[in-house]
């Protein structure tokens, strides 16, 4: 399999991991005996959770695949040479064309100028499997904050610092999972 394609698919999975989603949802890949592949991708609580999709190609016993969505799960199967085709359709057609632009991911952007390493809450929409666009930066006083370690000062003391971020509404960012004092957090890479 194309390493770049697999990396892109891993990035989609990572972008949806938020400390909760990955405990209930995920991806299953296994072989079938006709022979071929079967792939299930849970779409619940992602930007594709309202997706309706059905594609079937059946040229012969050794040239076939299908992709359909049932109950917020993408189900795809194909002959032994179609796994890359299925993943390519998912990444290059389904995500860019069908991602719900109103679905917002919770991502945290780094704050600079404070007493400790910290991130502030932001909302973002998916642009591609690993790129989000910041859609909202809540007022800092009402935004959740994340810290690398337990703060030794109060939130009110932290808010007195002149903090800034390099990202703003409309910014595009890649994301990564970061273990913070508050748990696993989806962090914007700047």
C-alpha positions in Angstrom: 0.0 0.0 0.0 1.1 3.5 -0.7 2.7 4.9 2.5 1.4 8.4 1.8 -2.1 7.2 1.5 -1.9 5.2 4.7 -0.4 8.3 6.5 -3.3 10.4 5.3 -5.8 7.9 6.6 -4.0 7.7 9.9 -4.2 11.5 10.1 -8.0 11.4 9.6 -8.3 9.0 12.5 -6.0 11.1 14.6 -8.0 14.3 13.9 -11.1 12.6 15.2 -9.5 11.3 18.4 -10.4 13.8 21.1 -10.2 11.7 24.3 -13.8 10.4 23.8 -14.5 9.5 20.2 -11.8 6.8 20.0 -13.3 5.0 23.1 -16.6 4.4 21.3 -15.7 4.6 17.6 -13.0 3.7 15.2 -11.9 1.7 12.2 -11.9 -2.0 11.4 -10.1 -3.6 8.5 -10.0 -7.3 7.7 -9.9 -9.7 4.8 -12.8 -11.6 3.3 -12.7 -15.0 1.7 -13.8 -14.3 -1.8 -10.8 -12.9 -1.6 -10.8 -9.2 -0.7 -10.9 -6.5 1.9 -13.7 -5.2 4.2 -13.3 -1.8 5.8 -15.6 -0.2 8.4 -15.2 3.4 9.5 -17.4 4.8 12.2 -18.5 8.3 11.2 -20.6 9.1 14.2 -19.5 12.4 15.9 -17.3 13.3 12.9 -17.9 15.8 10.1 -19.2 12.9 8.1 -21.9 11.7 10.6 -24.7 12.7 8.2 -23.1 11.2 5.1 -25.3 9.3 2.7 -23.2 7.5 0.1 -23.5 4.4 -2.1 -21.1 3.4 -4.9 -20.8 0.0 -6.4 -18.5 -1.1 -9.2 -18.8 -4.8 -10.4 -16.8 -5.4 -13.6 -15.9 -9.0 -12.9 -15.0 -11.5 -10.1 -11.6 -10.0 -9.7 -12.5 -6.3 -10.4 -15.1 -5.1 -7.9 -15.7 -2.8 -4.9 -18.5 -1.1 -3.1 -18.7 1.8 -0.6 -21.9 2.6 1.3 -23.0 4.2 4.5 -25.4 2.6 6.9 -26.2 3.9 10.3 -23.3 6.3 10.5 -20.8 3.6 9.4 -19.0 3.6 6.1 -18.8 0.0 4.9 -16.5 -0.8 2.0 -15.4 -4.0 0.4 -13.4 -4.8 -2.7 -11.2 -7.3 -4.4 -7.6 -7.7 -3.1 -6.3 -4.8 -5.3 -9.0 -2.3 -4.2 -8.0 -1.2 -0.7 -6.0 1.8 -2.1 -9.0 2.6 -4.4 -11.4 2.6 -1.4 -9.1 4.8 0.8 -8.4 7.2 -2.1 -12.2 7.7 -2.7 -12.6 8.2 1.1 -9.8 10.8 1.3 -10.1 12.5 -2.1 -13.8 12.5 -2.8 -15.8 11.8 0.3 -14.0 14.1 2.8 -13.7 17.2 0.6 -17.1 16.9 -1.0 -19.3 15.7 1.9 -17.7 17.0 5.1 -20.4 18.9 7.0 -19.1 22.6 7.1 -21.2 23.2 10.2 -19.6 20.4 12.2 -17.1 21.9 14.5 -14.1 20.1 16.1 -12.8 21.3 19.4 -9.1 22.1 19.0 -6.7 24.0 21.3 -4.3 26.7 20.1 -1.2 27.6 22.0 -1.2 30.8 24.1 2.1 32.7 24.4 3.1 35.1 27.1 1.6 33.3 30.0 3.3 31.9 33.1 3.2 28.3 31.9 2.7 26.3 28.6 -1.0 26.5 27.9 -3.6 26.3 25.1 -7.0 27.9 24.6 -10.1 26.4 23.2 -11.1 27.0 19.6 -13.7 25.6 17.2 -12.7 24.4 13.7 -14.1 22.7 10.6 -12.4 20.0 8.6 -10.9 21.0 5.3 -9.0 17.8 4.6 -8.1 14.6 6.6 -5.4 16.5 8.6 -6.2 20.2 8.1 -8.7 22.2 10.1 -9.8 25.8 9.6 -10.4 27.8 12.8 -14.0 29.1 12.8 -14.2 30.5 16.3 -12.0 31.7 19.1 -14.3 32.1 22.1 -13.6 35.0 24.5 -10.6 34.0 26.6 -12.5 34.5 29.8 -15.1 32.0 28.8 -12.8 29.6 26.9 -11.5 26.4 28.3 -7.8 26.3 28.9 -5.4 23.3 28.8 -2.1 23.1 30.6 0.9 20.8 30.1 1.1 20.4 33.9 -1.0 21.4 36.8 -0.9 25.2 37.1 0.5 26.7 40.3 -1.6 29.8 39.9 -5.2 30.6 39.5 -7.0 31.1 36.2 -7.7 34.7 37.2 -3.9 35.2 37.7 -3.3 33.7 34.3 -5.8 35.9 32.6 -3.9 39.0 33.8 -1.0 38.1 31.5 -0.9 39.6 28.0 -1.3 36.4 26.1 -1.5 36.0 22.3 -1.9 33.2 19.8 -0.6 32.9 16.3 -3.9 31.5 15.0 -7.1 33.4 14.4 -10.5 32.8 12.8 -9.9 31.7 9.3 -6.4 30.2 10.0 -5.6 26.7 8.6 -3.8 24.3 10.9 -2.7 20.7 11.2 -3.4 19.0 14.5 -1.9 16.5 16.8 -2.8 14.7 20.0 -1.1 16.0 23.1 -1.2 14.6 26.6 -2.0 17.6 28.8 -2.8 17.9 32.5 -6.5 17.7 31.5 -6.0 14.5 29.5 -5.7 13.8 25.7 -6.2 17.1 23.8 -6.3 17.9 20.1 -3.7 20.6 19.7 -3.2 22.9 16.7 0.2 22.7 15.2 1.4 26.2 14.3 
